[in-house]
Amino acid sequence: MITKEKIDRINALARKSRTAEGLTEAEKEEQAALRQEYLEAVRTNLVSQLEHTVIQTPDGRRIPLKKKP
């Protein structure tokens, strides 16, 4: 799970990377790991949302979305 503190750290590293100082190798690795964790959280949330989505037809039937193979 991604926390507010982790998002703040991602943003702080992004701001620092745009300065003349740049990021150290350790900070670059931390940034990559945090970004990967963030993307995994977004993907998980999206999949969960889509699994609970239904399509309602004009005749009132509710059809759940199916996973593509």
Secondary structure, 3 states (H helix, E strand, C coil): CCCHHHHHHHHHHHHHHCCCCCCCHHHHHHHHHHHHHHHHHHHHHHHHHHHCCEEECCCCCEEECCCCC
